[in-house]
C-alpha cells in the first residue's frame, strides 16, 4: 500500500486540472480559436485559394485581414478573432484568440455570428454558407461581393468550425 497515497494525490491533481482544461476547449473560446487558426493553416483550400482569388491582399493596407466570430446565443461571451495574412505565398492565420480589434474595416474584414446549433449544422456540412446566409442562420458583415467570389473557401472555413474539437454544450 505504499504507492496508494501517491496514486490518490495524482488522481486529485488530475481532478483539479480538469475544469481548467475543459474551459480552455469550449467552442469559440480563445484556446479554441488558436486551434482553429492551426487548422486553417493546414487547409489547402483556404491557404491556396484565398491567395489565388486575391482575397488575402484586400487587407486595408494593414498586412492582415481580421475575422471575428461568435455564438449569438452565448450572451456576454467573448468574441474571438483570427488574423489572416499573406505569408510564404499562402493565406496564413498568423494570430487568434479573444477579439482585440475595436473597429473592423467593412471593406476587408469579416464578422460572423450564429446560434450554437447553426454553427454545429454548418460545421457538419449540412448546408453551406449561401444557404446559411439566405435563411438567416449565419449573420455576416463584411465585403459581400468578395465573400460571394470565395464560396468554396468560405465553405471550407465553416467545415473547420465543425472539425476543431470543442465543448459546444456550454458558453465560453
N, C-alpha and C positions, 0 to 999 in steps of 0.2 A: 503493500500500500504506500510505499514511499513516493511513488510518482502520481498518486491520485490528486494530491494538492496542486502540483504544477499543472495538471490537466484541467482542474477546476478553475485555476487562475487564467489559463489560456482561454477557456470557454467564456469566462466572464469578460475578458478583454475583447473577445470577438463580439459578444453581445452588445457591448458598449459602442463598438465601432460600427455596427450595422446601421443604426439610424443615420449617421453622417453619410455613409456610403449610399444609402437609399435616397437621401435627399439630393446628393450630387447627380443622381441619374434620373431625376424627374424630367419628363419630356418638356422641352423648351426652357430648361434651366440653363445657367451659364455653363455648367460642365457638359450638359447635353449639346449645347451649341458648339463647343470645342470639338466634340466627337462628330458632329455634322460637318464641321469645317474639314476635318481629316477625311471624312467620307467623300466630300466634294472633290478633294484633290486626287482621289482615286478613281473618279468617274470620268471616263474618256469623253463622253458626250458633253459634259459641262466644260471640262478643261480645254477641249479642242474646238467644239462647235461655237462656243461663245467668243473665240478668237476669230474664227473664220467669218462670222457674221458681223464682226466689228463691235459687238455688244460691250465687250470689256473696255474698249477705248473710249466709250462715252462715259467719262468719269468727272465731268465738270472741272477738269484741269487739276484735280487733286492727286491723281495717280491711283485711285481706287473707287469702286462703287460700294455703296452701303445697301445691305438688305436687312430690314428688320421684320421679325415675325413674332407672333404671339397667339396665345389661346384666348379667344374672346370671352369664354365662359369662366375664366380664372380671374375674377375681379381683383385688381390691385397687384397682380403678379408682375414680375419684371418682364420687359420685352427683351428679346435677345437680338443680336445683330451679327452679321458676317460682313467682312470687308473683302472684296474681290479685286485683284489687281493682275495686270499682265506681268508675269514673272516666268522667265525661261520659255518664252513663246507659248505660255499656257495661261488660261484664266484660273488663277490660283486663289484659294481662300487664304489670306495672309493674317487674319485676326478674327476672333469670335469670342463672344461672351455676352455679358449684360450690355444692353444698349447704352452707348455713350453719346451718340450724335444727337444734339438737341434739335437741329433743323436739318431736314434732308432736302436735297436738290430734286425738285419734282421732274426735272428733265433727264436725270440719270439714276436716281436712287429708287428703291422699292420698299414698300410696306405691304405686308400681307398678314391677314388675321382671319381666323375661322374658329368655330367652336370645336372642342376636342373630338367629338365623333366625326366631324367632317375632315379634320386632319388625318384621322385614322383611315377613313374611307379613301381619301386621295393617296395616302401613303401605301395603301394596299392595292392601288391600281384599279379601284372600282370605277373611277372616272378620271378624266384628265382636267387640265386647267381651263380649257374652253368651257366645258360643261359646268365646272365648278363656279366659274365667274358668271355664266349665263343664268344659273339658277340661284345665285346669291349665296352659295356655300363657301366661297372664298372671296373675301373682301380684298381689294387691291388698290393701291395708289402708286403711281409712277408713270413712266413713259409707255402708254398703252400700245402705240404702234410698234415700238421696239419690242415689247413683250410679244405681240402678235407675230412678229417675224421670227421669234425664237421659241415656238411652241414645243418643239421636240426637247430642247434643253430644259425648258420650264417643266415639262412633264417629268424629266429625269430628276429634277430638284424635288418635286413633290414625292416621287417614289423614294428618294433618300430619306425623307422625313419618316417614312414607314420602316426603313431598314436600320436606322440608328436606334439602338436599344434605349429604352427609357420607360419609366413608370408613368403611364397616362392616367392612372386612377386618382392621382392627387395633383393639385396645382403646385407649380413651383413657387 
